[in-house]
Amino acid sequence: MTTIRISYQGVPGAYSDIAAKRFFENKIETYPCHTFEELFDQVKSQNCHYGMVPIENSIAGSIHQNYDLLAKYNSLIVGEIYLKISHNLLVVPMKKIDKTKRIKMINEAYSHPQALWQCQGFFKRHPWIKTVPAEDTAGSAENLSKWRKKHIAAIASKEAAKIYSLEVLKIGIETNKNNFTRFMVIGKKQKVVKANKVSLIFSVIHKPGSLYQSLKPFSQRKINLTKIESRPILGKPWEYLFYLDFEINSLKECLMAIKELKENCLYFKILGFYKRGKVIYS
């Protein structure tokens, strides 16, 4: 059986890496990329079969760069997954020191700025720990495993702790426990699934009421819109592309609504038919 290769941004142990391993049931190989653009390039060039793309977080909101890359690369969405994010305090292991004393030894904690912000309650309770922004969460764990400095911590996943032989000193230090990231799975070909969700992108004439008229077919057919995101069109000030996600209540009604929407658009592209994502835990 051919090994499926999945591109993602980050290093092993990143939340995107975890999402890829949870989404695909077959044997896979995850392929780390330095940037999101590289992730998309790997799929476009067919070096990777699929890419795992974070698109929005329940606390931080939409990841606008990736919405723009979906349009730039004409990517095809083939699936989605919701990952429950749990941030953990990782340290270099030390024997015969209890956790209270070990935390007091830490004076710096490295992680992605969003992860640090999402753990601000923990740092208020431990004011002697200075937060240091880094490129990503798992990358901070990787660096700590190289530095082997006992006064430094990283905030990352439990998976990263295993990979880089670090101790999980404290589990779940995020302030808001309802912290989820939605990931899109992109590919070159549509997967054969019983789809119940659709994503598309469109633009309309820049005049009053045009967006309302374009979405009217969905309201008339009682189709549930789960997400609408606007992004500026480069070179056209105050004009926008709209990203739309909606559920399929009836394939016939869905296709009719899409047809009517397309008739009112300047630009229109279906990004993918796919199965609604499951919620999984990191």
C-alpha angles and dihedrals in degrees: 000000000000114000111240113229118211124192121211138165115255136026132297110300094034116137089247089055090052092048091052093051092048095046099051118062095189126078108287141179116213116216116206119218129193095221138022090243090057088051090056091044091055091056094043091051089046091235083125126036094216142003130220109221126184106220106172142000125214091231107027096038130218123000096227096188090063094049087055091048091052088060096040095052097036086231122190116227111219101169148346139218135190115220121199104224118221117180116206134191108239126192141170107273117257123183126233097008118119119230096251092057091041093056090050089057092061118093101164134041122191127202145118111305092245092053091049091049091048089056097048092121090060092051092049088057091046103040095166090070112090116211116228118193115228137178096264145342102255090039088060089054091049091051092048090053088056097043095046089197113162096206093056128080135188129212111221145113127306086243089061090051090056094046095049098037095244130147120246099228096177129011125217103005094164113124096223113047092197091078114142133162121206115216128196120211110217128195145158095249133040113255116233103246138137094260122210099167137054135197124195141161128222146158129211138200110288099244137104115287097012095114091046091052092048092054096041094091090062094051092048090054095042092241112165114235108208099182141009120181127179123208127182118253109237111243093015109086115214093007121114147199114222123214112204131191121186141164125248110237093164124004091217093051090044093054092047091052090049091050092052092045091052091054090060096046135098089199129017136173133163109226095192154311110236147149119276110260126253124231112244134176129241 
